[in-house]
Amino acid sequence: MVITGGGEEITRGVGSNVLGDPVNAVVWLAETAIRTGEPLRAGEVLLSGSIGYIEPWPADVECVATVTGLGRVVATAESKG
């Protein structure tokens, strides 16, 4: 995964950055939820963790996230005011 903003790289990473594999993070979450008495419920959205470092999102700059095997998404965060 690579995220760029205005042609500059913001962050990059690989799935193994998330507990070795994003699936491992979801398994850990499910097991922990059961153990604490709050099992996951149908329809809940699960986020397996961040592949890249969390960085500030530049306002008014087109950002592109490209994930190998999945494709890309383009978004712009508007500044306040």
Secondary structure, DSSP 8 states (H G I E B T S, - for coil): -EEEETTEEEEE--GGGTTTSHHHHHHHHHHHHHHTT----TT-------SS------BT-EEEEEETTTEEEEEEB----
